[in-house]
Structures are given as structure tokens and as C-alpha cells.
Amino acid sequence: MKIGGVRLISIPSALGYGSEAQGDSIPANSPLKFIVMLVEKPKEVEMSQELIDLYYKANGITVNQSDSTESTESTKKTEESSK
């Protein structure tokens, strides 16, 4: 696919969630459909502290908010040592 190309990706329900509903928004036996557009990779991606905190929260890692830079570093060390 070339940059700027758009595709519809459809996943049949049997390969998605099957006969199980997912909350109120995805009923049972629903196909999953995504519209995807290919964009150029940015030269640099800035990571905001909010985005980093959301990443840790999504992965079940607690981040101390008192000093976000220090806590993020200690969390990274903790995460690496647990591997």
C-alpha cells in the first residue's frame, strides 16, 4: 500500500470476539471493521508525560505522581528488573 492509501479491514466474528459480547458497544457475533490510512512515519515522535503515564496504567504499572520524571525512571527500572 502506498502512502495515503486507505483500506477497509474486516475481521469475521469467528476470528474476533465470536459469540461473546464486549461491553455495551460490541454485540456478540459482530464482525470487526477498521478503516486504515497509511501515513508517513514522522521524523520524531514526542512522548508526553501523559502518554507515558497512560502506557504504564494500561500495563498495570503504578507511577508515583509526586515527581513524574523520577518515578517514571524508577518504574522503568522496576519493570526491567521484573523481566
Distance bins in CASP14 RR format, pairs under 12 A and 6 or more apart:
PFRMAT RR
TARGET T0000
AUTHOR 0000-0000-0000
RMODE 2
METHOD distances of the structure
MODEL  1
1 7 1 0 0 1 0 0 0 0 0 0 0
1 9 0 0 0 0 0 1 0 0 0 0 0
1 36 0 0 0 0 1 0 0 0 0 0 0
1 37 0 0 0 0 1 0 0 0 0 0 0
1 38 1 0 1 0 0 0 0 0 0 0 0
1 39 0 0 0 0 0 1 0 0 0 0 0
2 37 0 0 0 0 0 1 0 0 0 0 0
2 38 1 0 0 1 0 0 0 0 0 0 0
2 39 0 0 0 0 0 1 0 0 0 0 0
2 40 0 0 0 0 0 1 0 0 0 0 0
3 37 0 0 0 0 1 0 0 0 0 0 0
3 38 1 0 1 0 0 0 0 0 0 0 0
3 39 1 0 0 1 0 0 0 0 0 0 0
3 40 1 0 1 0 0 0 0 0 0 0 0
3 41 0 0 0 0 1 0 0 0 0 0 0
4 36 0 0 0 0 0 1 0 0 0 0 0
4 37 1 0 1 0 0 0 0 0 0 0 0
4 38 1 0 1 0 0 0 0 0 0 0 0
4 39 1 0 0 1 0 0 0 0 0 0 0
4 40 0 0 0 0 1 0 0 0 0 0 0
5 35 0 0 0 0 0 1 0 0 0 0 0
5 36 0 0 0 0 1 0 0 0 0 0 0
5 37 1 0 0 1 0 0 0 0 0 0 0
5 38 1 0 1 0 0 0 0 0 0 0 0
5 39 0 0 0 0 1 0 0 0 0 0 0
5 40 0 0 0 0 0 1 0 0 0 0 0
6 34 0 0 0 0 0 1 0 0 0 0 0
6 35 1 0 0 1 0 0 0 0 0 0 0
6 36 1 0 0 1 0 0 0 0 0 0 0
6 37 1 0 1 0 0 0 0 0 0 0 0
6 38 1 0 0 1 0 0 0 0 0 0 0
6 39 0 0 0 0 0 1 0 0 0 0 0
7 33 0 0 0 0 0 1 0 0 0 0 0
7 34 0 0 0 0 1 0 0 0 0 0 0
7 35 1 0 0 1 0 0 0 0 0 0 0
7 36 1 0 1 0 0 0 0 0 0 0 0
7 37 0 0 0 0 1 0 0 0 0 0 0
7 38 0 0 0 0 1 0 0 0 0 0 0
8 31 0 0 0 0 0 1 0 0 0 0 0
8 32 0 0 0 0 0 1 0 0 0 0 0
8 33 1 0 0 1 0 0 0 0 0 0 0
8 34 1 0 0 1 0 0 0 0 0 0 0
8 35 1 0 1 0 0 0 0 0 0 0 0
8 36 1 0 0 1 0 0 0 0 0 0 0
8 37 0 0 0 0 0 1 0 0 0 0 0
9 15 0 0 0 0 0 1 0 0 0 0 0
9 16 0 0 0 0 0 1 0 0 0 0 0
9 31 0 0 0 0 0 1 0 0 0 0 0
9 32 0 0 0 0 1 0 0 0 0 0 0
9 33 1 0 0 1 0 0 0 0 0 0 0
9 34 1 0 1 0 0 0 0 0 0 0 0
9 35 1 0 0 1 0 0 0 0 0 0 0
9 36 1 0 1 0 0 0 0 0 0 0 0
9 37 0 0 0 0 0 1 0 0 0 0 0
10 16 0 0 0 0 0 1 0 0 0 0 0
10 30 0 0 0 0 0 1 0 0 0 0 0
10 31 1 0 1 0 0 0 0 0 0 0 0
10 32 1 0 0 1 0 0 0 0 0 0 0
10 33 1 0 1 0 0 0 0 0 0 0 0
10 34 1 0 0 1 0 0 0 0 0 0 0
10 35 0 0 0 0 0 1 0 0 0 0 0
10 36 0 0 0 0 0 1 0 0 0 0 0
11 17 0 0 0 0 1 0 0 0 0 0 0
11 18 0 0 0 0 0 1 0 0 0 0 0
11 26 0 0 0 0 0 1 0 0 0 0 0
11 30 0 0 0 0 1 0 0 0 0 0 0
11 31 1 0 0 1 0 0 0 0 0 0 0
11 32 1 0 1 0 0 0 0 0 0 0 0
11 33 1 0 0 1 0 0 0 0 0 0 0
11 34 1 0 0 1 0 0 0 0 0 0 0
12 18 0 0 0 0 1 0 0 0 0 0 0
12 29 0 0 0 0 1 0 0 0 0 0 0
12 30 0 0 0 0 1 0 0 0 0 0 0
12 31 1 0 1 0 0 0 0 0 0 0 0
12 32 0 0 0 0 1 0 0 0 0 0 0
12 33 0 0 0 0 0 1 0 0 0 0 0
13 19 1 0 0 1 0 0 0 0 0 0 0
13 20 0 0 0 0 1 0 0 0 0 0 0
13 21 0 0 0 0 0 1 0 0 0 0 0
13 22 0 0 0 0 0 1 0 0 0 0 0
13 26 0 0 0 0 1 0 0 0 0 0 0
13 27 0 0 0 0 1 0 0 0 0 0 0
13 28 1 0 0 1 0 0 0 0 0 0 0
13 29 1 0 1 0 0 0 0 0 0 0 0
13 30 1 0 1 0 0 0 0 0 0 0 0
13 31 1 0 1 0 0 0 0 0 0 0 0
13 32 1 0 0 1 0 0 0 0 0 0 0
13 33 0 0 0 0 0 1 0 0 0 0 0
14 20 0 0 0 0 0 1 0 0 0 0 0
14 28 0 0 0 0 0 1 0 0 0 0 0
14 29 0 0 0 0 1 0 0 0 0 0 0
14 30 0 0 0 0 0 1 0 0 0 0 0
14 31 0 0 0 0 1 0 0 0 0 0 0
14 32 0 0 0 0 0 1 0 0 0 0 0
15 29 0 0 0 0 0 1 0 0 0 0 0
15 30 0 0 0 0 0 1 0 0 0 0 0
15 31 0 0 0 0 1 0 0 0 0 0 0
15 32 0 0 0 0 1 0 0 0 0 0 0
16 22 0 0 0 0 1 0 0 0 0 0 0
16 26 0 0 0 0 1 0 0 0 0 0 0
16 28 0 0 0 0 0 1 0 0 0 0 0
16 29 0 0 0 0 1 0 0 0 0 0 0
16 30 0 0 0 0 1 0 0 0 0 0 0
16 31 1 0 0 1 0 0 0 0 0 0 0
16 32 1 0 1 0 0 0 0 0 0 0 0
16 33 0 0 0 0 0 1 0 0 0 0 0
16 34 0 0 0 0 0 1 0 0 0 0 0
17 23 0 0 0 0 1 0 0 0 0 0 0
17 25 0 0 0 0 0 1 0 0 0 0 0
17 26 1 0 0 1 0 0 0 0 0 0 0
17 27 0 0 0 0 1 0 0 0 0 0 0
17 28 1 0 0 1 0 0 0 0 0 0 0
17 29 0 0 0 0 1 0 0 0 0 0 0
17 30 1 0 0 1 0 0 0 0 0 0 0
17 31 0 0 0 0 1 0 0 0 0 0 0
17 32 1 0 0 1 0 0 0 0 0 0 0
18 26 0 0 0 0 1 0 0 0 0 0 0
18 27 0 0 0 0 0 1 0 0 0 0 0
18 28 1 0 0 1 0 0 0 0 0 0 0
18 29 1 0 0 1 0 0 0 0 0 0 0
18 30 0 0 0 0 1 0 0 0 0 0 0
18 31 0 0 0 0 1 0 0 0 0 0 0
18 32 0 0 0 0 1 0 0 0 0 0 0
19 26 0 0 0 0 0 1 0 0 0 0 0
19 27 0 0 0 0 0 1 0 0 0 0 0
19 28 1 0 1 0 0 0 0 0 0 0 0
19 29 1 0 1 0 0 0 0 0 0 0 0
19 30 0 0 0 0 0 1 0 0 0 0 0
20 26 0 0 0 0 1 0 0 0 0 0 0
20 27 0 0 0 0 1 0 0 0 0 0 0
20 28 1 0 0 1 0 0 0 0 0 0 0
20 29 0 0 0 0 1 0 0 0 0 0 0
20 30 0 0 0 0 0 1 0 0 0 0 0
21 27 1 0 1 0 0 0 0 0 0 0 0
21 28 1 0 1 0 0 0 0 0 0 0 0
21 29 0 0 0 0 1 0 0 0 0 0 0
21 30 0 0 0 0 1 0 0 0 0 0 0
22 28 0 0 0 0 1 0 0 0 0 0 0
22 29 0 0 0 0 0 1 0 0 0 0 0
22 30 0 0 0 0 1 0 0 0 0 0 0
22 32 0 0 0 0 1 0 0 0 0 0 0
23 30 0 0 0 0 0 1 0 0 0 0 0
25 32 0 0 0 0 0 1 0 0 0 0 0
26 32 1 0 0 1 0 0 0 0 0 0 0
26 33 0 0 0 0 0 1 0 0 0 0 0
45 51 0 0 0 0 1 0 0 0 0 0 0
46 52 0 0 0 0 0 1 0 0 0 0 0
47 53 0 0 0 0 0 1 0 0 0 0 0
47 54 0 0 0 0 0 1 0 0 0 0 0
47 55 0 0 0 0 1 0 0 0 0 0 0
47 56 0 0 0 0 0 1 0 0 0 0 0
47 72 0 0 0 0 0 1 0 0 0 0 0
48 54 0 0 0 0 1 0 0 0 0 0 0
48 55 0 0 0 0 0 1 0 0 0 0 0
48 68 0 0 0 0 0 1 0 0 0 0 0
48 72 0 0 0 0 0 1 0 0 0 0 0
49 55 0 0 0 0 0 1 0 0 0 0 0
49 56 0 0 0 0 0 1 0 0 0 0 0
49 63 0 0 0 0 1 0 0 0 0 0 0
49 65 0 0 0 0 1 0 0 0 0 0 0
49 67 0 0 0 0 0 1 0 0 0 0 0
49 68 1 0 1 0 0 0 0 0 0 0 0
49 69 1 0 0 1 0 0 0 0 0 0 0
49 70 0 0 0 0 0 1 0 0 0 0 0
49 71 0 0 0 0 0 1 0 0 0 0 0
49 72 1 0 0 1 0 0 0 0 0 0 0
50 56 0 0 0 0 0 1 0 0 0 0 0
50 57 0 0 0 0 0 1 0 0 0 0 0
50 63 0 0 0 0 0 1 0 0 0 0 0
50 65 0 0 0 0 0 1 0 0 0 0 0
50 68 0 0 0 0 1 0 0 0 0 0 0
50 72 0 0 0 0 0 1 0 0 0 0 0
51 57 0 0 0 0 0 1 0 0 0 0 0
51 58 0 0 0 0 0 1 0 0 0 0 0
51 68 0 0 0 0 0 1 0 0 0 0 0
51 72 0 0 0 0 0 1 0 0 0 0 0
52 58 0 0 0 0 0 1 0 0 0 0 0
52 59 0 0 0 0 0 1 0 0 0 0 0
52 61 0 0 0 0 0 1 0 0 0 0 0
52 63 0 0 0 0 1 0 0 0 0 0 0
52 68 0 0 0 0 1 0 0 0 0 0 0
52 69 0 0 0 0 1 0 0 0 0 0 0
52 71 0 0 0 0 0 1 0 0 0 0 0
52 72 1 0 0 1 0 0 0 0 0 0 0
52 73 0 0 0 0 0 1 0 0 0 0 0
52 75 0 0 0 0 1 0 0 0 0 0 0
52 76 0 0 0 0 1 0 0 0 0 0 0
53 59 0 0 0 0 0 1 0 0 0 0 0
53 60 0 0 0 0 0 1 0 0 0 0 0
53 61 0 0 0 0 1 0 0 0 0 0 0
53 62 0 0 0 0 0 1 0 0 0 0 0
53 63 1 0 1 0 0 0 0 0 0 0 0
53 64 0 0 0 0 0 1 0 0 0 0 0
53 65 0 0 0 0 1 0 0 0 0 0 0
53 68 1 0 0 1 0 0 0 0 0 0 0
53 69 0 0 0 0 0 1 0 0 0 0 0
53 71 0 0 0 0 1 0 0 0 0 0 0
53 72 1 0 0 1 0 0 0 0 0 0 0
53 75 0 0 0 0 1 0 0 0 0 0 0
54 60 0 0 0 0 0 1 0 0 0 0 0
54 61 0 0 0 0 0 1 0 0 0 0 0
54 63 0 0 0 0 1 0 0 0 0 0 0
55 61 0 0 0 0 1 0 0 0 0 0 0
55 63 0 0 0 0 1 0 0 0 0 0 0
55 72 0 0 0 0 1 0 0 0 0 0 0
55 75 0 0 0 0 0 1 0 0 0 0 0
55 76 0 0 0 0 0 1 0 0 0 0 0
55 79 0 0 0 0 0 1 0 0 0 0 0
56 62 1 0 0 1 0 0 0 0 0 0 0
56 63 1 0 1 0 0 0 0 0 0 0 0
56 64 0 0 0 0 0 1 0 0 0 0 0
56 65 0 0 0 0 0 1 0 0 0 0 0
56 68 0 0 0 0 0 1 0 0 0 0 0
56 71 0 0 0 0 1 0 0 0 0 0 0
56 72 1 0 0 1 0 0 0 0 0 0 0
56 73 0 0 0 0 0 1 0 0 0 0 0
56 74 0 0 0 0 0 1 0 0 0 0 0
56 75 1 0 0 1 0 0 0 0 0 0 0
56 76 0 0 0 0 1 0 0 0 0 0 0
56 78 0 0 0 0 0 1 0 0 0 0 0
56 79 0 0 0 0 1 0 0 0 0 0 0
57 63 1 0 0 1 0 0 0 0 0 0 0
57 65 0 0 0 0 0 1 0 0 0 0 0
57 75 0 0 0 0 0 1 0 0 0 0 0
59 75 0 0 0 0 0 1 0 0 0 0 0
59 76 0 0 0 0 0 1 0 0 0 0 0
59 78 0 0 0 0 0 1 0 0 0 0 0
59 79 0 0 0 0 1 0 0 0 0 0 0
59 82 0 0 0 0 0 1 0 0 0 0 0
60 75 0 0 0 0 0 1 0 0 0 0 0
60 78 0 0 0 0 0 1 0 0 0 0 0
60 79 0 0 0 0 0 1 0 0 0 0 0
60 82 0 0 0 0 0 1 0 0 0 0 0
61 71 0 0 0 0 0 1 0 0 0 0 0
61 72 0 0 0 0 1 0 0 0 0 0 0
61 74 0 0 0 0 0 1 0 0 0 0 0
61 75 1 0 1 0 0 0 0 0 0 0 0
61 76 0 0 0 0 1 0 0 0 0 0 0
61 77 0 0 0 0 0 1 0 0 0 0 0
61 78 1 0 0 1 0 0 0 0 0 0 0
61 79 1 0 0 1 0 0 0 0 0 0 0
61 80 0 0 0 0 0 1 0 0 0 0 0
61 82 0 0 0 0 1 0 0 0 0 0 0
62 71 0 0 0 0 1 0 0 0 0 0 0
62 72 0 0 0 0 0 1 0 0 0 0 0
62 74 0 0 0 0 0 1 0 0 0 0 0
62 75 1 0 0 1 0 0 0 0 0 0 0
62 78 0 0 0 0 1 0 0 0 0 0 0
62 79 0 0 0 0 0 1 0 0 0 0 0
63 69 0 0 0 0 0 1 0 0 0 0 0
63 70 0 0 0 0 0 1 0 0 0 0 0
63 71 1 0 1 0 0 0 0 0 0 0 0
63 72 1 0 0 1 0 0 0 0 0 0 0
63 73 0 0 0 0 0 1 0 0 0 0 0
63 74 0 0 0 0 1 0 0 0 0 0 0
63 75 1 0 1 0 0 0 0 0 0 0 0
63 76 0 0 0 0 0 1 0 0 0 0 0
63 78 0 0 0 0 0 1 0 0 0 0 0
63 79 0 0 0 0 0 1 0 0 0 0 0
64 70 1 0 0 1 0 0 0 0 0 0 0
64 71 1 1 0 0 0 0 0 0 0 0 0
64 72 0 0 0 0 1 0 0 0 0 0 0
64 73 0 0 0 0 0 1 0 0 0 0 0
64 74 1 0 0 1 0 0 0 0 0 0 0
64 75 1 0 0 1 0 0 0 0 0 0 0
64 78 0 0 0 0 0 1 0 0 0 0 0
65 71 1 0 0 1 0 0 0 0 0 0 0
65 72 0 0 0 0 0 1 0 0 0 0 0
65 75 0 0 0 0 0 1 0 0 0 0 0
66 72 0 0 0 0 0 1 0 0 0 0 0
66 74 0 0 0 0 0 1 0 0 0 0 0
67 73 0 0 0 0 1 0 0 0 0 0 0
67 74 0 0 0 0 1 0 0 0 0 0 0
67 75 0 0 0 0 0 1 0 0 0 0 0
68 74 0 0 0 0 0 1 0 0 0 0 0
68 75 0 0 0 0 1 0 0 0 0 0 0
69 75 0 0 0 0 0 1 0 0 0 0 0
69 76 0 0 0 0 0 1 0 0 0 0 0
70 76 0 0 0 0 0 1 0 0 0 0 0
70 77 0 0 0 0 0 1 0 0 0 0 0
71 77 0 0 0 0 0 1 0 0 0 0 0
71 78 0 0 0 0 0 1 0 0 0 0 0
72 78 0 0 0 0 0 1 0 0 0 0 0
72 79 0 0 0 0 0 1 0 0 0 0 0
73 79 0 0 0 0 0 1 0 0 0 0 0
73 80 0 0 0 0 0 1 0 0 0 0 0
74 80 0 0 0 0 0 1 0 0 0 0 0
74 81 0 0 0 0 0 1 0 0 0 0 0
75 81 0 0 0 0 0 1 0 0 0 0 0
75 82 0 0 0 0 0 1 0 0 0 0 0
76 82 0 0 0 0 0 1 0 0 0 0 0
76 83 0 0 0 0 0 1 0 0 0 0 0
77 83 0 0 0 0 0 1 0 0 0 0 0
END
